Amino acid sequence: MKRIFDIVASGFGLIVLSPLFLVLAIWIKADSRGPVFYRQTRVGRGNRDFRLFKFRSMRIGSDRQGLITVGGHDPRVTRSGYYIRKYKLDELPQLINVFSGDMSLVGPRPEVRKYVELYTPQQLHVLDVRPGITSLASIRYRNENDILAASDDPDRCYIEKVLPDKLKIDLEYVGKASFFYDIKLIFVTFWEILTK
């Protein structure tokens, strides 16, 4: 049921949101040099790598300066990127990943290999399910960039504090995941985006 829902919902979303995709693509191209989409290798179900799609919100080569974005005004973020990230519009192309089967609408957020290599055997169980566009951990850590910006060492803060707590929340999700729980988290995500 979950996979059928993912296919139908992501396919419908891609069709309905295609005009918005076009507007965002024009805005991104007009605002800064580079491609519309940013593709990054992430780790998915079964510990397999896949290419995740996002609307590009940072300047070309920004990922070589570090994988973590800090604060709402990271200088690497473009003008359009600031608003695209604020309202989570950069995540919309992941509907392509959902439709193709690499991701689900709801599930633990996929990490880059660098951080997955730090997982304990227990934490690796988050890879038993497809990663998602939204999750309870991503809802609770909606202000993650601001937390990291307040740290003297954002990467260390992420590894030692943020990541373990997010994985704890994600493991709880894996243990009680259900179709109706996913629907609830989707509505909570929309509510968070619209009200904060």
Summary of the structure (lengths in Angstrom):
residues: 196
radius of gyration: 16.2
end to end distance: 31.2
largest distance: 45.5
contacts: 575
relative contact order: 0.15
helix: 59%
strand: 11%
